[in-house]
Amino acid sequence: MYHLAPDISMAETEYGIALLNQASGQYWNLNPTGAIVLRAALESEDLGPAADRLASEFTVSREDAERDIHDMIVRLLDGRILVAGEPA
């Protein structure tokens, strides 16, 4: 399970999701694909449904969708946007 890091706030936008690190002032905009991945990571440990959705909506193979999801989760963890485990 994942949750947002303590200093990160999230806002839905017309295009996807905006994330703000309130401590540093840095922000990120996630496109619709990134928004699907982030929502899935915050809602469940099982990211399979997100891979299925990406494969059907964006005409990529499920394997490519799984790889893209993994890569994005790693980037979100490395960027200290997401934290693994239960919130403190």
C-alpha positions in Angstrom: 0.0 0.0 0.0 1.2 3.5 -0.7 0.3 6.9 0.6 1.3 10.5 -0.2 4.4 11.8 1.7 3.4 14.1 4.6 4.3 17.4 2.8 2.6 16.5 -0.5 -0.9 17.8 -1.3 -2.9 16.6 -4.2 -5.6 18.3 -6.3 -7.6 16.9 -9.2 -7.4 19.0 -12.4 -9.2 18.9 -15.7 -6.1 17.3 -17.2 -5.1 14.9 -14.4 -3.6 15.6 -10.9 -1.4 18.4 -9.6 0.9 17.6 -6.7 2.6 20.2 -4.5 5.4 19.7 -2.0 4.4 22.3 0.6 7.8 22.3 2.2 9.9 22.9 -1.0 7.3 24.6 -3.2 8.0 22.1 -6.0 5.0 20.8 -7.9 4.2 18.2 -10.5 1.4 17.7 -13.0 0.4 14.2 -13.8 -1.3 13.6 -17.1 -4.4 11.3 -17.2 -2.3 8.2 -17.4 -0.2 9.2 -14.4 -3.4 10.1 -12.5 -4.8 6.6 -13.1 -1.6 5.1 -11.7 -1.4 7.4 -8.7 -5.1 6.8 -7.8 -4.6 3.1 -8.1 -1.5 3.1 -5.9 -3.3 5.1 -3.2 -6.4 2.9 -3.3 -5.0 -0.7 -3.5 -1.9 -2.9 -3.4 -3.2 -4.6 -6.5 -2.2 -2.5 -9.5 -3.5 -5.1 -12.0 -6.8 -3.2 -12.6 -4.8 -0.1 -13.5 -2.8 -2.1 -16.0 -6.0 -3.4 -17.5 -7.4 0.1 -17.7 -4.3 1.5 -19.3 -4.1 -1.3 -21.8 -7.7 -0.9 -22.9 -7.9 3.0 -22.9 -4.5 3.7 -24.5 -4.0 0.7 -26.7 -0.8 -0.6 -25.2 -0.1 -4.1 -24.2 -0.8 -5.1 -20.7 2.9 -6.0 -20.3 3.9 -2.5 -21.3 1.2 -1.0 -19.0 2.6 -3.0 -16.1 6.1 -1.9 -16.9 5.0 1.7 -17.1 3.2 1.5 -13.8 6.2 0.0 -12.1 8.5 2.7 -13.6 6.1 5.5 -12.4 5.8 4.1 -8.9 9.6 3.9 -8.6 9.8 7.6 -9.8 7.2 8.7 -7.3 8.9 6.9 -4.5 12.4 8.3 -5.5 10.8 11.7 -5.7 9.4 11.3 -2.2 5.9 11.9 -3.4 4.7 8.4 -2.5 5.7 6.4 0.6 5.3 2.7 0.9 3.4 1.2 3.8 0.7 2.5 6.1 0.6 6.2 7.0 2.2 7.1 10.3 
